[in-house]
Amino acid sequence: MSELSQPTPWAKCAAFLRLLGPGVLMATAAVGGSHLVASTQAGAKFGWQLIVLILAVNVLKYPFFRAGVSYTISTKETLQQGYRKMGKGYLGLALALNIVASVVNAAALLLFAASLLAYFIPFDVSVAVTGAAVLCAILFILLAGHFAALDGVAKGIMAVLVIATFAAFLMALFNGPVQPSGYVSPSPWTMATLGFLVITMGWMPAPIEISSITSLWLKRQCKVQPVSARSALFDFNLGYAVTTLLALMFLALGALVLHGSGETLATSGIGFSQQLVSLYANTIGPWSHWLIALVAFLCIFGSALTVYDGYARVIAEAIALLAPTKLSTTAVFTPVLITMAICSFSIVLFFKSALLAMLGFAMTLAFLTTPIFAWLNHGLVKRFALHPDVKANKLVQILSYAGLLYLFGFLLLFVGWKWFG
């Protein structure tokens, strides 16, 4: 082969980026409230003590997220189609849970994005106005640009976010913790803090139903370009590893910059947004103030964008699969997206002054539904033959059973504490 026919480094880089897709989109959807809010709060409240919990929940949820890639790349079908093969009841259950989750999760991210957008406006503006602006931008991108626009925006957001967060983490590590010497951290391992642990785990790294969205995105990618089983699994593993690493970095920022400082986290959207931006700016330097505000907004906007697209497509597909007559998923998508937008915006108007309460409710709901989706995905990949390159090895199988025990065990503990404690 001559030198002229050899691909240039830029060509190799472009080819690599084209292979990335659903895994990056999953990471963009995941790095929202769970990281910017839950991980930061975990570090701020308890220092480094919850690093074990965050690692455990990421590792033990891994097999159930991976199921979306394994099943789809092996069968060229989405998880939803797999649920339908298992029986109408399984898909109906997933649809019911996704309808509730879509509205609540989208509303929580929309409220957060609206609060961050208000940070850039030099005069007082209501969350209703900024929320409407964010929602209109999301609908425009999804209805005009569709998947290609979503894919490009997600890759850009993730690249900027990873660089900015890593820089802030290094600076915070170099400066050292702010907590005074002799400071005794409160213990998170009490029944009184169980509610906070549940909130932390709910969206960490994301609700498991996101696996259905990843599955759908992967099927769409396979229609556009050839995707091998190995490259699909690599894309997923890369995205999952990035979300886990970012979760640990956000916890570290909370532990190094806020823990022991005496600062109480605000509950309102704009107040918390200001604290979040200050956390970065005080660590990296005043010059980074507006840059960090932009990165934080893009992060949450990216999460909201992927959540609106993904949930709407999953719900539309389930409706089409369960319809008694032949129905096109594409025809159902736009009405579902518009309905989802109206319902989520209505919730934002109700919770407009209580961002952390709204996020906490969404994360708790995700925690309650997580074991059910984990059980569905576990049963699906056990029932059908998978491609050898993505078939679960012994370690992943063990993690799958351990994850089910972990999730259902914590669910029973939480239900007992909430209603009988």
N, C-alpha and C positions, 0 to 999 in steps of 0.2 A: 504494500500500500504506500503511495507517495505521500509526502508531507502535505500536499494540497488537499488530498482527500481525507485527511485526518480531521476529526471534529475539533474545533477550537474550544478553549476553556469556557467561553461564553455560550457556545452551543451545547456543551455538556451541562452547564448550569441550567440553561433553558429547558433541556430535556428532563433534567431532574425535577424542576419546578412543575413541569406538566404532569409528572407522575403523582405529585402531591395534590390532594383534593379533599375527599371526605374526612380524612384524619385531621387536616388543618381546620376544616369547617367545624368538626367536633370540638377541637381545642378552642376555637373562637367562641362557640356556644358555651363551653364549660367555664372559661376564664371570665366570669362575671361576678355575680354576687357571692359565689362560694369562695372566690379568691380575694377579691378586693374588700369584701365585708367579713365573711366568716373566718378566713385565715388570719386577717389582720386583727380582728377582735380576739381570736384565740391567743395570739402572741401578746396583745396588749393586756389582756386579763390575766393570763397564766404563764407568761414567759415561754420557755421552751418545753413545758411539760406535755403539751398536746401534740408534739411532733410524732409521737408513737401512734396516736389515734389517727392523725391525718395520713400517715404512711399506711397504716393498717387498712383504712377504708378505701384508699386508692388501690392497694394490692388486691384486696378481697373482692372488689367490684370489677376488676379487670376481666375475668372470664366472661362476664355477662355483657360487657361492652364489646368484647372481641367477637361474641357470637354473631353480631350484626354483619361483620366482615366475613367471618368464616362461612356462614350460611349463604350469603349473597354471592360471593365469588365462586362458591362451589355449585350452586344451583341456578344462578342468574335470576333468582327471585328475591324479593324483599322479605324481611321478617314478617311483615303483615300477611303476605301470601303464605308464608309458612304457618302462621297462626291459623289461617283459614283452612289449610290442609289438616291441621290438628282437630279442627271442628269449629263451627260457627260460634259456639259459646266462648272459646278462647279469644277469637278476634273481637267479639262483642264486648268482652271484659276489657280488653286492651283499648278499644275505642272509647268506652265510657270513661276510663281513667285518663286517657289522653285529652278528652274534651275538657275535663275539669282542670287538668294540669296545664293545658295550653293557655287558657285564659288567665289563670293565677300567675304562672311563671312569666308570661308576656307582660302582664300588668306590672309585676315587680320590676322587671328590667326597664320597661318604659318609664316608670316613675323615677328610677335611678338615673337613666339617661337624661330625662327632662330636668332633674335637679342639677346635674353636671353642666348641662347647656346653659342654665340660668347663671352659672358662675361666670360666664363670658360676657354677660349683658350688664352694662354699667348702671342700669337703673332697675328699680323693682319691677318684676314681671311675675305673673302667676304661673304656677306649675301647669295649669290647664293650657296656657298659651304655648309654653315650651314643649309640653307633652304632645300637643297637636302638631307642632312643627316637626318633632322627631318622628311621629307616626306617619305624617305625610311623606317625609323623606324615605322611610322604610317602604311604604306602599309604592312609591314611585320607582325605587330601585327594583323591587320584586316584580312589579307588573310591567315595567318597561324593559329592564335588562335581564331579568330572570337569572338562570344559574350562572351564566358566564360572568355577569356583573358581581354576583354574590361571591363567586370563587376568587375573583381578583381582589375585591375589597378585603376579604378575610385574610388572604396571604399578606397583604400590606399591613393590616392592623396587627397581626401576630408578630411580624418582624420587628415593628417599632416597639411593641409592648415588651417583647423579650429583651431587647437591648436596653430599654429604659429601666426595667425592673432589675436587671442584672447590675446595671451601673449603680442604682440606688442601694442595692444589697451590698455591693462591695464597699461603697462609701460608709454605710451604716456599720459594717463590720470593722472598717478601719477606725472609725470614730469611737467605737465601743458602746456599751449599753449606757442609758441615761439613768437607770435606777441607782439610788444611793447605796453605798456599802452597808451591809447588814440588813438590807431589805428582805423581808420574808414573803415569798409569793404565796397567795392562797392556793389551796388544793382544788383541782378540778374534779377529783375522784370522790364526789359526794352525791347523795341523792338530790340535794338542793340544786346542783348544777347539771342534772341530767337533761333538763330542757335545752340548755345551751349546747350540750354535746350532740343532741339530736339535730339542732339547727346546723351545727358545724358539719355533720355527716350528710344532711339531706341533699345538698347540691355538690357534694365533694366526690369526684371532680365534677359531676353533673348528675341530674336525674337519669336513671338507667333507661327510661323510655327514649332518651337521645340515641340509643343504639338503633332504634327503628328508623330514626332520621338519617343516621350514618349509613344504614343499609340502603335506604332509598337514594341517597346521594351517590353511593357507589354504583348502583345499578344505572343511574343516569350517566355517570362517568364512563362506564363500560360501553354505552351506546355511542359515545363520542370518539373514544380511542381505545385501543387494545390495552387491557390491564391484566397482568399476570397475578396469580395467587400470592406470589412472594412480594411483589411490589405493593399490592393492596394491604398485605399484613405489615409491611415496612412503613407505609404511610400511616396506618392506624397506630402502630407502636410508637412512631416518632411523635405524633400528636398527643398520645396518652402520656408519654414520658415528659413532654414539655408542660402539660397541665400539672403533672405531679411536682415537677421541679419548681414551677411558678407558685404552687400552693405553699411549698416549703419556704420559698423566698419571701412571700407575703407574711407568713408567720414570723419569719426572722425580722422583717421590718417592724412588725408590731412589737416583738420582744425587745428589739434593740432601741427603738425610737420612742415607744409609748409606754412600755411596761415599767411601772414604778414611778412614772412622771407625775402622777396625780391628776392627769387630764382625763376628764370624763367624755366619752364619745357621745356626740349629739345624736338625737333621734330623728330630727327633721332632715329632709333630703338635702337642702342647701347647706345646712350646718355641718352635716357629715361630709359632704363633698368638699367643703373648705378645709376640714381637718385632714381629709385624705390627701388633698393636693399639698397641704402644708407639710405632711409627713415626708413626702418626697422632696419638696423644695428645701426644707430645713436640713435634709440629709445630703443632697447633691450640691445645693447652693441656690441663692436667690435668683440667679440667672435662669434657672430651669423652671421657674414658677409656671409660666404660661405653657411651656412645652409639656410639662407633666399634666397640667389640666387638660390639654388636648389629647394626650395619650390615654388618660383615664376615661375621657368621654368616648374616644374611639373604641376603647375596650368594651365598654358597656353597650355602645351603639352596635358594635359588631355582634355581641351576644344577642341583643334584641333582634337584630336583622336575621341572624341564622335561626333563632327560635321561632319567629313569626313564619319564616319560610318553611322550616322543617315540620313544625306541628301542623300547619295548614295542609301540607302535602300528605302527611301521614293520616290525618283525619279524612281528607278527601279520598285517599286510596282505600281506607277501610270502608267508607260509605259505599264506594263503587263496588268493592268486593262483596259486600253484604246485600246490595240492592237486588231485588227479585228479577229485574230486567237489566240488560246490558247497559252499563253507564260508564262514561269516560271520566277518568280521574282528572284530566285537564279541565273538563267542563265544570267539575265540582270545586276545583281549587280556588278560583277567584271568589265565589260566594262564601266559601269557608273562611278565606283570608279576611274578607270585609267584615263578616260576622265576628270573627275573633278580634279584629281591630276595634269594633264598636264596644264589645263587651269588656275588653281589657282597658280601654280608655275610660269607660264608666267607673271601673274600679279605681283607676288612678284619681279620678275626681273625688272619690270617697275617702281615699287614704292619702291625699296630697300632702298632709303635714306629718305623716308618720312613716317615713321611709323604712326605718329599721324594723318596725312592727310588721309592715307589709312583706319585707324580705324574710323575716322570721317565720311568718305564716306560710309563705311559699316553700321555704326549705323544710318546714315541719311536714307539710303535705307531701313533699317529694320523699321524705323519709318513710312515711306511712305506706306509700305505693311502691317503693323500691323493691321490697321482698317479692311482691307479686310479679313484677316485670323480670326480676332475676329468676324466679321459678319458671316463667314462660320461656325465657331464653335457654335456660338449662335443659328443659325438656325437649325443646326444638332441636338443638344440636345433638342431643343424645339419640333422637329418633331417626335422623336422616344421615346418609353417607356424605362425608365431606372430602374435599380435595386433600391429598396427603400433605401438601405444603402448609395448610392452615388447620389441619386436624389437631385437636388438643393433645398435648403430650401428658405424661403422668402428673407432672407438676401442676399444669393448668387444671387437670381434672380434680386433683386434690384441693386446689384453691377454690374451685367451683363449689364443691361440697362444704368446704370450710366457710365460704362466703354465705351460703344459704343458712348455715347454722348461726353465723354471726348476725346476719340481717334479721332473721326471724327471732332470734334470741333477744336482740336489742329492742325489736318491735314489741315483744311480749313484756319486756321490762318497762318500756315506756308507757304502754297501755295500762299496766298495773299501777305504775306511779301516778299517772294522770287521773285515772278514774277511781282507784281504790286506795291511793296513798293517803 
